[in-house]
Amino acid sequence: MNNFLLTCNIVFPIFLVMLIGFLARRFGLMNEETVKGCNKLVFRIFLPVSLCRSIMNVDPNNGISGTLPLFAMAGALAIFAVCMVLIPRVEPENSRRGVMIQGIFRSNYAIFGIPLTQSLFPQGDGGVAAMMVVAVIPIFNVLAVITLEIFRGGKFDLKRIILGVLKNPLIWGCLIGFVIMKAGIPVPSVIGKTVDSLASLASPLALFALGASLKPGKIAGNAKALAISVIGRLLAVPAVMLTAAYLLGWRGVEFATLMIVFASPTAVSSFTMAEQMGGDPDLAAQQVVLTTVLSSVTIFAMVFLFKTWGVF
């Protein structure tokens, strides 16, 4: 029961912020232009600053083995590659292909990772989850930009894809945070507090705008795409990657961290990025909502089973 309550305490506040955004739109407090403006602010300012803060605050000298982040990065690349082959075979529209692919490989580790790991292991070991931020957040964002750029133009244009990656604000946020972290650059208190203030707005505003963007009437038309995305994100990816992690011998906090990387719902920022980069925003929003709600069941089941089996 404690594990179920723990998961609910993480998932339900996310869902409630989205619900408030949805109700604000339905009661006329927001319109289409306001929602688009919020998404643009999140994409260009708040999310890059949030990613920068997450990475620059990681201790580079915590002694965590490099094999665990490498496995997570290799797993993300493998899932991306498989999706790039399979999804175009089942989805004819480019605007939906990119959204489905990033919805499957890109998890919400930035929000779920450290809080859930610290709750599962209150005695410590937070360094493993923190170091994983440096590995998975940049790779998720780079692959998401590549995915959406490929399917935005309808054909593979290497120059356009490279420029899209180089100009993407989220990539720059990760890069600046990594340089500060790796070089040990001291951040003045006034700058640090400003960064904290801006970063703290990223997730709530992204979730609020996501809720305001939801159009329930379009869910039926996206049923097939949603089924593929949700099953892929919450069941297929965890089944394959966690089986591999178990066979490779990871246990305890390392296994739990990988579980959160590969079993968390679709990243909230995937909606913002899809909306800004020509993807299908309705499908992207529905993926985030459904995987977030259903993850309260799937993550609880995984935590219960793995604790029962003594994996962590």
C-alpha positions in Angstrom: 0.0 0.0 0.0 2.9 2.4 0.8 4.3 1.9 -2.7 0.9 2.5 -4.3 0.5 5.8 -2.3 4.0 6.8 -3.2 3.3 6.4 -6.9 -0.1 8.2 -6.6 1.5 11.1 -4.8 3.7 11.6 -7.8 1.2 10.9 -10.5 -2.0 12.5 -9.2 -0.6 16.1 -8.7 0.6 16.0 -12.4 -2.9 14.9 -13.4 -4.6 17.6 -11.3 -2.6 20.4 -12.8 -3.5 19.2 -16.2 -7.2 19.0 -15.1 -7.1 22.6 -13.9 -5.7 23.7 -17.3 -8.4 21.8 -19.1 -11.1 23.4 -16.9 -9.6 26.9 -17.4 -9.9 26.5 -21.2 -13.4 25.1 -21.0 -14.5 28.1 -18.8 -13.1 30.6 -21.2 -10.1 31.7 -19.1 -7.7 30.7 -21.9 -8.0 30.6 -25.7 -6.0 29.0 -28.5 -3.5 31.9 -28.7 -2.9 31.9 -25.0 -2.2 28.2 -25.0 0.2 28.6 -27.9 1.9 31.5 -26.1 2.3 29.4 -22.9 3.8 26.5 -25.0 6.3 28.9 -26.7 7.4 30.3 -23.3 7.9 26.8 -21.9 9.8 25.6 -25.0 12.1 28.6 -25.3 12.7 29.7 -21.7 11.4 27.6 -18.9 12.2 24.1 -20.0 15.8 24.9 -21.2 16.5 26.6 -17.8 15.0 23.7 -15.9 17.1 21.2 -17.9 20.2 23.3 -17.3 19.5 23.4 -13.6 18.9 19.7 -13.3 22.3 18.9 -15.0 24.5 21.6 -13.5 23.5 20.6 -9.9 24.7 17.0 -10.4 27.9 16.2 -8.5 30.4 14.9 -11.2 32.5 13.3 -8.5 30.0 11.0 -6.9 31.8 7.9 -8.1 28.8 6.3 -9.9 29.8 3.6 -12.4 29.7 4.8 -16.0 28.2 1.5 -17.2 24.7 2.3 -15.8 24.2 5.6 -17.7 25.8 4.0 -20.8 23.2 1.2 -20.6 20.4 3.8 -20.3 21.7 5.8 -23.3 22.2 2.6 -25.4 18.6 1.5 -24.5 17.2 4.8 -25.6 19.0 4.6 -28.9 17.9 1.0 -29.4 14.2 1.9 -28.7 14.5 4.9 -31.0 16.0 2.8 -33.8 13.3 0.1 -33.5 10.5 2.7 -33.5 11.9 4.4 -36.5 11.6 1.2 -38.4 8.2 0.0 -37.1 6.1 3.1 -36.6 6.2 4.3 -40.3 4.8 0.8 -41.2 1.7 1.3 -39.1 1.1 5.1 -39.3 0.9 6.8 -42.6 0.9 10.5 -41.5 4.3 12.1 -40.8 3.0 14.6 -38.2 1.8 11.6 -36.1 4.8 9.3 -36.8 7.3 11.6 -35.0 4.9 12.1 -32.1 4.4 8.4 -31.6 8.1 7.6 -31.8 9.1 10.1 -29.2 6.1 9.2 -27.1 7.5 5.6 -26.9 11.2 6.2 -26.3 11.1 9.4 -24.3 10.1 9.0 -20.6 9.3 11.6 -18.0 12.4 10.9 -16.0 13.0 14.6 -15.3 9.9 14.7 -13.1 9.7 11.1 -11.9 13.4 10.1 -11.5 14.9 11.6 -8.4 11.7 11.9 -6.3 10.7 8.3 -6.8 14.2 7.0 -6.3 14.6 8.9 -3.1 11.2 7.7 -1.8 12.1 4.1 -2.6 15.5 4.5 -1.0 15.1 7.0 1.8 18.4 5.9 3.3 20.4 7.6 0.5 21.8 6.5 -2.9 20.3 9.6 -4.6 23.5 10.1 -6.5 22.6 7.3 -8.9 19.4 9.0 -9.9 21.0 12.4 -10.2 23.8 11.2 -12.4 21.3 9.5 -14.7 19.9 12.9 -15.4 23.1 13.8 -17.2 22.8 10.7 -19.4 19.1 10.4 -20.3 17.9 14.0 -20.5 20.3 15.1 -23.3 19.9 11.9 -25.3 16.1 12.0 -25.0 16.0 15.6 -26.2 18.5 15.1 -29.1 16.6 12.1 -30.3 13.3 13.9 -30.0 14.5 16.8 -32.1 15.9 14.5 -34.7 12.7 12.5 -34.8 10.4 15.5 -35.2 12.7 17.2 -37.7 12.8 14.1 -39.9 9.1 13.8 -40.1 8.4 17.5 -40.3 9.9 17.8 -43.8 8.5 14.5 -45.1 12.0 13.5 -46.2 15.4 12.9 -44.7 17.4 16.2 -44.9 20.6 15.9 -42.9 21.4 19.6 -43.0 18.0 20.6 -41.8 18.1 18.0 -39.0 21.5 19.2 -37.8 20.4 22.8 -37.9 17.3 21.8 -36.0 19.3 20.2 -33.3 21.8 23.1 -33.0 19.0 25.7 -32.8 16.8 23.8 -30.3 16.6 25.6 -26.9 16.3 22.4 -25.0 19.6 21.1 -26.4 21.3 24.4 -25.4 19.9 24.1 -21.9 21.4 20.6 -21.5 24.7 21.7 -23.0 25.1 24.8 -20.8 24.2 22.8 -17.7 26.7 20.1 -18.6 29.5 22.6 -19.2 28.8 24.3 -15.8 28.7 20.9 -14.1 31.8 19.4 -15.7 33.9 22.5 -15.4 32.8 23.2 -11.8 31.9 26.8 -12.7 30.7 28.6 -9.6 27.2 30.1 -10.0 26.6 33.4 -8.1 23.8 33.3 -5.6 21.7 35.9 -7.5 22.0 33.8 -10.7 21.3 30.6 -9.0 18.1 31.9 -7.4 17.0 33.4 -10.7 17.6 30.0 -12.4 15.6 28.2 -9.6 12.7 30.6 -10.0 12.5 30.2 -13.8 13.0 26.4 -13.6 10.3 26.0 -11.0 7.8 27.3 -13.5 8.6 24.8 -16.3 6.7 21.7 -15.2 3.6 23.4 -13.8 3.2 25.7 -16.8 3.8 22.8 -19.3 1.3 20.7 -17.5 -1.3 23.5 -17.3 -0.9 24.3 -21.0 -1.1 20.6 -21.8 -4.4 20.3 -20.0 -5.7 23.4 -21.8 -4.8 21.9 -25.1 -6.7 18.6 -24.6 -9.5 17.9 -27.0 -11.4 14.8 -25.8 -13.5 14.6 -28.9 -10.4 13.6 -30.9 -9.4 10.7 -28.8 -11.6 8.3 -30.8 -9.8 9.2 -34.0 -6.4 8.6 -32.4 -7.4 5.3 -30.7 -5.0 3.1 -32.8 -2.0 5.4 -32.4 -2.7 5.9 -28.7 -2.9 2.1 -28.1 0.4 1.6 -29.8 2.1 4.4 -27.9 0.7 3.5 -24.5 1.5 -0.2 -24.8 4.9 0.6 -26.1 5.7 3.2 -23.5 4.3 1.4 -20.4 4.6 -2.3 -21.2 6.9 -3.2 -24.1 9.8 -0.9 -23.4 10.0 -1.8 -19.6 9.6 -5.5 -20.4 12.5 -5.6 -22.8 14.9 -3.1 -21.1 14.3 -4.3 -17.5 14.8 -8.0 -18.5 18.1 -7.0 -20.1 19.1 -5.0 -16.9 18.2 -8.0 -14.7 20.2 -10.4 -16.9 23.2 -8.0 -16.8 23.2 -8.2 -13.0 21.9 -4.8 -11.8 20.0 -4.9 -8.5 19.0 -2.4 -5.8 19.0 1.3 -6.5 20.6 0.8 -9.9 17.8 -1.5 -11.1 15.2 0.9 -9.6 16.7 3.8 -11.4 16.6 2.0 -14.7 13.0 1.0 -14.0 12.0 4.7 -13.6 14.0 5.6 -16.8 12.2 3.0 -18.9 8.8 2.7 -17.2 7.9 6.3 -16.6 5.1 7.9 -18.6 5.8 9.9 -21.8 7.6 13.2 -21.0 5.5 16.2 -20.6 7.9 18.2 -22.7 7.2 15.9 -25.6 3.9 17.7 -26.1 5.5 21.2 -26.0 8.1 20.1 -28.5 5.6 18.4 -30.8 3.4 21.5 -30.8 6.4 23.8 -31.6 7.9 21.5 -34.2 5.0 20.5 -36.5 3.9 17.3 -34.8 0.3 16.4 -34.1 -0.3 18.3 -30.8 -3.6 16.5 -30.0 -2.0 13.1 -30.2 1.0 14.3 -28.2 -1.2 15.7 -25.4 -3.3 12.5 -25.3 -0.2 10.3 -25.1 1.1 12.3 -22.0 -2.2 12.2 -20.2 -3.0 8.5 -20.8 0.5 7.2 -20.0 0.6 9.5 -16.9 -2.7 8.2 -15.5 -2.1 4.5 -16.4 1.5 4.6 -15.0 0.0 4.8 -11.5 -1.0 1.2 -12.1 2.0 -0.1 -14.0 4.6 1.5 -11.8 2.9 0.3 -8.7 2.7 -3.2 -10.1 6.5 -3.1 -10.9 7.5 -1.7 -7.5 5.4 -4.4 -5.8 6.7 -7.2 -7.9 10.4 -6.2 -7.8 10.3 -5.6 -4.0 8.5 -9.0 -3.5 11.2 -10.7 -5.6 14.0 -8.9 -3.8 15.3 -7.2 -6.9 15.5 -3.9 -4.9 
